[in-house]
Amino acid sequence: MNDTALPTAAEAAAATAPVKIAVMGAGAVGCYYGALLAAAGHAVTMIGRPQHVQAMQRDGLRLSTADGVEFVVPVQGSTEPAGVQGAALVLVCVKSTDTDAAAAAMAPYLAPDAVLLSLQNGVDNAERLQAALGRPVLPAVVYVATEMAGPGHVKHHGRGELVIGPSAQSDRVAALLGAAGIPVEVSDHAMAALWTKLILNCAFNALSALTQLPYGRLVQVTGMVPTMRDLVDECLAVAHASGVTTLEDEVVWQAVLRIAQTMPAQRSSTAQDLARGKPTEIDHLNGYVVRQGERLGVKTPANRVLWVAVRGAEAAD
């Protein structure tokens, strides 16, 4: 196997072939999966902000898991997109607002046979990356609760599953990730799963951000659950109008309710960004639903209010 080719499913399952992997966007999600892959013996390069890169180069990447396990793994760190050079697999974990810039920055350094996997919020990031790079990009739906607890230190709060869209490389990617202990499924219904994740984010992220409440306490606020139902119904109407026919409305709503039970202590990524004075992804969550609704003639007043409210809170900072 050459240095920039993924192992076969059998090789990955046997964990016999370490792979060079780059994580573009070493935030909470990227650091969580990067740590698991490094712990499995792969050569992982984390590309991110100087404070995290410097800490990881000096002390390693530290992971605190939801079940109380804590470990440190050695990784390479870089603040430059050239860190993707030579990687067989690139996990794209940048914010949706940075997708186009990340694609342009990576393009000169990507190996011809590198496989790209988008681990981002929103439903159109893989499509945007593919258009910008002129090469296939696999979409992945990410179900994990994480946060950066400090420079080079990621804290895991729960879950960790991935759903990957089908492609010629999907089975190899899934085998490699699975051998590292990451639950992963290749599904023909990845787009429906992406929309379901988007709807979960639209239901929780802005409300958690504006109240700074974790999910378990959020749903206990008077009037909150009916408000979330309004948000979900609008999102579902836009999804159906967009041609996503495999979403079952009540199944999606029950998935929303389960989030508060399975991640009661989690604050949304939007809440974490707003609290730190960082730009949020709200334009690609509730804002995306509003824009798609306008295009398709579907009214989205609840999503519009939250989109504008978070934009206002960002401006206030």
Disulfide bonds with the S-S distance in Angstrom:
none
